[in-house]
Amino acid sequence: MHNLKTITALGGTEARVDAFAHITIVENDGVSLASVAARLGKEKKCHTILKKLLGAVPEAGRAELHDPEAGFWMGPDQWMIGAPRATYELLADDLKAKFGDAASVTEQTGAWVCFDITGPAMPDFCERICPVPIRRMVAGDARRTVIHHLGCFVIRREADDHIRILGPRASAKTLHHALLTTAQAMA
Amino acid sequence: MIINHPLLGPRDSAEFTYLGDAKLIDRPDAASENAAQEFYEYAYLRDNPAGWHKELWFHEAGDRSWLVVTRNTLTHEISKVELARDVARSRGRSK
């Protein structure tokens, strides 16, 4: 029997936490992700299922922040669905069973690294790393942008000082380095 | 230069990459009799207008949608921005 230990995107056995006086960067290892893309001609059916799942279909540039399943708009007829990994490890399979032939569902947990940024300096921090208009964004706004040459999603969460960043998992350490450097430069 | 994305609003052109003439949407039918000639024209022949030009832009640092942007190549004025898939569908494609 193999005795395998799971590691986080940054390679640790526990999620990394970097706390500064003004900003806290937490590697969030507890998110299950799957993308949903409506199939041609099945858009209406897909919307109905999404509405049942999330309470509403996320509009362009928006997220539905719900418990346990939340979702945000990625592009025309495409959404990313997230849920706690502890209870929804097989999220993509669960979603495929729900959507059937209305949408193509792709497992995304292994493709993204998730960082939660909190603290009073969050807007200043965000302005230094990417060109999203963070001060005009409200809770539930989601933007795809570029951080340190990496395509990332930035989602403004319910707490006023909280953003969630999803970046490419294969470049998790690069992204983490960029976040750390920025936080240190602001101290 | 600002591109007014039909879904996301005004965005800096640095978020986009440029592909070229929007005529690329009109891919010839490979089964047609003149397919060789049509593909030759499709692949190699382009107008290079000084003035209004319909062109394809990709929102790489955004929602990754393809847009058809009508741009004046002399002034960089942009008069119209559409989703490329809407343009393609209006011409009977992807149905």
Boltz contact constraints between the chains, C-beta under 6 A:
constraints:
  - contact:
      token1: [A, 60]
      token2: [B, 7]
      max_distance: 6.0
  - contact:
      token1: [A, 61]
      token2: [B, 8]
      max_distance: 6.0
  - contact:
      token1: [A, 75]
      token2: [B, 63]
      max_distance: 6.0
  - contact:
      token1: [A, 75]
      token2: [B, 64]
      max_distance: 6.0
  - contact:
      token1: [A, 75]
      token2: [B, 65]
      max_distance: 6.0
  - contact:
      token1: [A, 76]
      token2: [B, 65]
      max_distance: 6.0
  - contact:
      token1: [A, 144]
      token2: [B, 62]
      max_distance: 6.0
  - contact:
      token1: [A, 144]
      token2: [B, 63]
      max_distance: 6.0
  - contact:
      token1: [A, 146]
      token2: [B, 61]
      max_distance: 6.0
